[in-house]
């Protein structure tokens, strides 16, 4: 990648930060919340793909990192019944 | 150089570079579980406690925003340092890494300012569960920033002596990861709770 590409991505990241802040400031709805996290996901993807060069990295690296994220999703989904529902009924 | 010698070079020299990067990726996979586990706990607790919005309204959004820009800029300087090494410009890489270190210190300074202000206002880690999570998550992240700064300075010292230039890439991957963590912490702790 060229230096210019890195700088272009930086500009996109800065604009994304601004969009997140504006969504938080002006939007007080669930849709704004979805927007904020969508922008965060886009920013993280840009850094991972271009600054960390995951886009051109070997496939096993993507699988390894994907496995770690998959563990987190399982943890999240697995804990929902305990923390949100059961703990919620106990009034904790 | 004979074909056998070339094969030996390939076997012992090329993998040594790949091994360093592989080690860094393995390390980051474990870091994903550490940070991710903490974030999952926070998200689930937050889901159960809508009343945390009141506490979260007191986090300093402006400092959080400035720190986001500071970290993104430091990621740019770090990736440009890696690019400079790729183009055999170690002096340029050293300068860019120096700027990265300054930005990292700036991030920590702003974080310290933010903590001071919050503690003076009475929002200590023991105030309630939201503030416990806030200090734990941002504190863990700040510790990783400190570790990153130590690693960058160590790599810079080696680079100044003309040694181990491949480590610029490894430390860069780590630094970008710390940036990615902040990309999620910022909306979770500063922006979303206010909605």
Interface residues (C-beta under 8 A of the other chain):
Chain A: X1 X3 X6 X7 X10 X13 X14 X17 X20 X21 X23 X24 X27 X28 X29 X30 X32 X33 X36 X37 X39 X40 X43 X44 X47 X48 X50 X51 X52 X57 X61 X64 X65 X67 X68 X69 X71 X72 X75 X76 X79 X80 X83 X84 X87 X88 X92
Chain B: X22 X25 X26 X28 X29 X30 X32 X33 X36 X37 X39 X40 X43 X44 X45 X47 X48 X61 X65 X68 X69 X72 X73 X75 X76 X78 X79 X80 X83 X172 X173 X176 X177 X179 X180 X183 X184 X186 X187 X190 X191 X192 X194 X195
